[in-house]
Amino acid sequence: MASITSDSQHTAPTNSKVRVLFASLVGTTIEFFDFYIYATAAVIIFPHLFFPTTTDPKTATIQSLATFALAFIARPIGAALFGHLGDRIGRKATLVAALLTMGVSTVCIGLLPSYAQIGLAAPILLALCRLGQGLGLGGEWSGAVLLATENAPEGKRAWYGMFPQLGAPIGFILATGSFLILGALMSEQAFLDWGWRIPFLSSALLVMMGLYIRLKLHETPAFQKVLNQQKEVDIPFEQVMVKHFPMLVLGTIAAICTFVVFYLTTVFALNWGTTELKYSRNDFLKLQLVATFCFAAFIPLSAICAEKFGRQATSIAVCIASAIFGLVFADLLNSGSPWLVFLFLCIGLSIMGMTYGPIGTVLSEIFPTSVRYTGSALTFNLAGIFGASFAPLIATKLADSYGLPAVGYYLTAASILSLLAFVAIRETKHDDVNNQI
């Protein structure tokens, strides 16, 4: 009887595959929807509403993009905070807290008064809300990936780990689509006055749906083993920095290409297309929206390749493709042909899909279960600082000073850097990572 009682205490309830995959997907979809509506608004709305009207348009855009960068600085802080909770109390509760942090920050942006109404307080409040978004997403991404991969059957970790990654293109499609629909249904003035707030406020409904799904989940089997064996780490951040620092550095460098290629193809390209190339906002958003389906299509393809050929080989091949793309970056984007601009977006976002699909699995597999939340979250979000936070700003400065080809060389350099990191990271395809406590 004592044996039976002991076994029952250590048997964790299991999650259904459908619930796990849907919960990991819907959470990241909501988070990235929130994140991308800010990215779009930072280019087309916030320069007009939240910064002094006496500045020239380029300066206002740069100031707006600076607030965009704030979230990437906050993301490692969120990674450390939510990673600590995720490695101490569990994945489920931490995912709920991260989703709430992101959702409340986004809704508050939709309620902010403009610079014309409250002056300098407006951009300050905008910056604070953006920091909140960064904190939330810093904890969300890793938890969603671990929810998927730690519930995955053997030989399916890359496939399961692909599902939360699909939230990025879906969130992007929803964000871009909402701005396009609102732009078509109302005048430009009405959109600037109040219409832009609708996507931010509607996030509240999505967050409630995400919370409902996640609250019904059980703890992942891998972390339940840690709890059962009382192997929780007192300070996961310290453990990562002391015992796993080489993997932290290599993982961060490996993920830089993912961020650079995406934000050059989206935020920078949108700004360049609507200013230097003279596209209307709606026309360029339509091109990006359609091209985003390439992003979504290549994520599952990358997972298939990662399962068949290995995470390392797949990622190295994609870095090579990204480096070559950087060499033709300016020729395609500055071609003057809408078809070639569309091709530019399709190629860039296809490469993004191929590099983004396996990166969650790679970064989770290089850390043991007891510090996996903290390690993978820190790695991914530190890469966000170096690869994304200032990428639109750096690209804008490079283009202004040295011409558009310099932006392509920037992408090539980042791709080569990530390639070298993947060469140094060992293949983890056959590792029994969920038993590495």
N, C-alpha and C positions, 0 to 999 in steps of 0.2 A: 504493500500500500504506500509506503514511504517513497518507493522508487517511482510509482505511478504519479504521485503528487509532485515529486521533483521534476519529472519529465513534463508535466502539464504546465508547470510554472515557467519552464524554459522554452516552451513552444509558442512562438509568436503567431498571431493571426496573420493570414496571408492576404495580400491585395490582389484583386483580379487584374489581369493584364490590360484589359480595356480601360479600367479606371485609372491605373498607373499611367498609361500612355496619354490618356485624355487629360489627366490632371497636370502632367508635366507640360503638355502642349498648350493647354488653355492658360496656364499661369504665365508662361513666357510670351504668349501672344498678347495678353493684357499688358504686361510690363513693357514690351517693345512697342506696342501701340502708343502707350503713354510717352515713351521715350522719343518716338519718331514724330509725333505731332508737335513736340517741342522743337525737334530739329528742323522741321518744315517751317514752323512759325518763326524760328530764329532767323530765317533767311527772308521770308516774305511779309511778316507781320511786325515782329518786335522792334526792328530798327525804326519803324514809324511811330510806334505807340509808347515805347518804354525808354527812349533815349532822346536827349535834347534835340529839338527841331532845328537848332542853329548849326548843327554839324552837317558836313557833306554826307551824301548817301554811303560812300565807301567807309567812312569813319563810323557811321552808325551801324553798318553791317558788321564791321570788325568788333565793335563793342558788344553787339548782340551775340556774335559767335564766341566771344570770351565767356559769356554766361553759359553758353552751350558747353564749353570746356569744363566748367565748374563741376558738373556731374561726374566727369571722369576722374577728377581729383578726389571727389567724395566716395567713389566706388570702392577703392581699397579700404577706406575706413569702414564702409558698410560690410565689406568682405571680412575684415577682422572681427567686427562686432557680431554679425550674424553667423560667421564661421565659428566663433567661440560658442554661441548658443547651439548651433547645429551639431557640433562635436561634443557638447556637454549634455544637452537635454534631448536632442533628436532632430531629425530632418523635418518632420511634419509641423511641429509647433513653430519652428523657425521660418518655414516657408509661408505660413499664415502671417507672421509678423512682418516679413519682408514685403508681402503683397499689400498689406495695409499701409505701410510706410510710403510705398510708391503711389498708391491710389489716392491717399489723402493729399499728398504734395501736388499731384496732377490736378485734382479738383480745385485746390486753392489757387492755382495759376489761372484757371477759368474765371475766378471771382475777383482777380486783382484789378484795382483802378489803374488808369494809365498815367503817364508822366504829366500830361496836361491837367490831370485832376489832382494829383498829390505831389508832383514834382519829383525830387531825387529819391523819395521813399519808394517810388514805383520800381525802378530797376533794382533797388536793394532787396525789396520783397521778392521780386522775380528771381534774384540770385539765391535767396534763401530757399525758395520752393524748388529751384533746380538742384540745390544741394540735397534736399530731401529725396528727390527722384534718384539721384546718384546713390545715396545710402541704401534705398530700397532695392535698386537693381543690383547693387554690389552683393547683396545677400540672396537675391532671387535666382540668378542664373545657375550658380553652382548647386543650389539645393534642388532645382528642377532636374539638372543632369544626373545628380546622385539618386534622386527618386526613380529615375528611369533605369540607370545602369545597375544600381544595387538591387533592383527587382528583376533584372534580366536573366534569362536562362543562359547556361554556358554556351559560348559561341555566338551570342546574339547581343553582346554589350554595345558594339558600334551601331547596330541597327536600332536598339532601344534608345541609345544616347543621341540618335539623330532626331527623335521626336520633339524634344524641347527646342532643338535648333530650328525646327520648322516654324516655331512661333515668331522668329525674326521676320521672314518674308511675309507671313500672314499679317503680322502687326503692321508692317510697312505698307502692305496693300490696303489694309483698313484705314490707316492714317492718311495715306495719299488720296485714297478714294473719297474719304470724308471731306477733305479740302476741295477736291474737284466737284463733288456734288453740291456743296454749299456755294462754291463759286458760280455754278450754273444756275442755282435757284434764287440768288439774290444779287443785288447790285454791288459794285466794288465798294461803295461807301458803306453800305449796310454790313458787308463782310468785315470791313475794317473796324466799324463801330462796335458790333456785337457778334456777328456770325462766327468769327474765329473761336469764340468761347465754347461753342457747342461741343466740339470733339473732347475738350478738356473736361467739361461737366458730365458728358455721357460716360466717361470712364468709370463713374461711380457704379453704374449698372453692371459693367463688365467685372469690376472688382467683387461685387456681391455674388455674382455667378461663380467666380473663381474660388471665393471663400467657401461657398456651399460644397463644391466638389472636394476641396482639399481637407475640409474638416471631417470627411467621411473616410479618409485614408488611415491605414495603420503604419507603424514604423517600418522602415526597410529591414529585410532580414539581416543584411550585413551589419547595420548599426545595432540591431537587437542583440547580436552576438557580443558586441562590445559592452552593452548594458548588462547582459546576463553574466559576463565574466568580470564585470566591474573594472573594465580596462579604460574607462574614460580618462582623458588627459586633463590635468588641472588647468594648464594654460596652453591651449593648442597653438596659439600664435608663437609662443616661445619655442615650442617643440619644432615647429616648421622652420623657424629661423636658425635653430641650433643644429638639428639633425638632417634637415631636408633642404638646406639652403641652395645647394647646387641645382636640384630639380626645380626649385622656385625660380632661379635665374634662367635656366634653360627653357622652362615652360613659358616664362614671360616673353623671352625673345622669340620663341617659336610662334607665339600668337600675334606678334606685331603685324605681320603681313595681312592677317585676317582683318584687322581694324583699318589699316591704311587703304587697302583696296576698296573696302566698302565705303568709307567716308569720302574718299576722292570721287567715287562713282556716284554718290548720292548728294551729300551736302555741298561739296565743292563744285561738282558738275551743275547742280541746280543754280547755284549762285553765278557761275560762269555763263551758263546758258541763258539766264534771264537778264544778264547785264551786258557782257561782251558780245554774245552771239545774238542778242536782241529777240530771243524767243519770248512769247508771252508765258506767264506763270502756268496757265492751264495747259498750254501745248507741251511744255517741257515736263510737267508732272504726268501728263498722259504717256509720254515716251517712257518715263521712269516706271510708271505703273505696269505697263505691259512687259517691260524688261525684267521686272521683279519676278515674273513667273519663271524666268530662267533660273533665278536665284533659288526659288522653291523647288524646281525640278531637279537641280543638280545636288541638292542636299541628300536625298535618298540614294542617288547614284554614288555619291562619295562614301556613304555608309556601306554599300555593297562592295565597293573597291577596298575599303578598309578591312572588311571581314575576309575578303578573298586574298588580297595582296599584302595586307598588314597596314597598320596605321602609319608607320614610318615611311614606307615606300610611296604610299598614296600622297602623303603630305609633301614629301620632297618633290614629286612630279608636279604638284600644283604650284609650289613655290617657283619652279622653273617656268611654268606657263605664265605666272604673274610677272616675273622679271621680264619676259619677252613682251608682254602686254604693255609694260611701262615704256618700252622703246618706241611703240607706235601710238602711245597715248595721245600726243598732241596732233598727230596726223589725222586721227579719226575724229576727235572732239572738235578740232578747229577746221574741219574739212569744208564747212559751208553746206554740206548735203545733209538733210534730215535723216536720210537712210543710213549714212555713215555714222551720224551721231547716235542713231538708234542701235546700230551694230556695236558701237563703242559701249553703250550701256548694257547690251546683251552679253558681250564678252566679259566685261568687268563683273557683272553680277553672277554670271555662270562660274567664273573663277572664285567669286566669293562663296557660292554654294559649295563648291568642291573643297575649299579650305575650311569652311565653317562647320560642315557636317561632322567631321571626325574630331574636331578640336576639343569638344567637351569630353569625349571618351579618352582622348590622349591625356588631358590634364587631370582627369580623375584617376586614371590608372597608375600614374607615377607617384601617388601618395597612398600610405596605408589607411585603412578605414578610420582609425581613431583620430586622424587629423586631416582626413580627406576633404571635408567641407571647407575648412580654413585654407588648406594648401591650394586646392583648385580655384577657390574664389579669389584668393590673393593673386595667384598667377594670372588668371584671366583679366582681372581688373587693373593690375599693374600694367599689363600689356595695353589696356585701354588708355592709360595715361600717355604712354610712349607712342602708341600707334594711332590713337583716335582723338584724344582731347584737343590737341593743337594741330591735327592734320589739316582741317580746312583753313586755319589761320596760316600755317606754314606754306601750304599750297598757294594761297592767295598772295602772300609775300613773294614767293618764288616766281609766280607768274608775272607779277607786277615788275619785279626787278630783272628777271632773266628770261622771261618768256615762258609760254606753256610747256615746251619740251622739258624744262627743268622740273616740272611737276611729275612728268613721266619718269625721269631719272630718280626722283625721290622714291617713287613706287618700286622701281627696280632695285634700288639699294636696300629698301626694307625687305623685299622678297628674298634677296640673297642672304641677308642677316638671319631671317627665319629659317631658310634652308640649312644654314650651318648649324643652327640649334637642333633641328630635327635629325641631322646626321649624328649629333652627340647624344640624343635621347634614345635609349634602347627600345627595341620592339617589345610591346606588352600584350600582343594579341593572345598568346598562349598562357599568360600568367593567371593564376587563381587569385586575382586581386582582392576578392571579397572575403578571403580567409587570411589576409595579411593585416592583422590587427596591430 
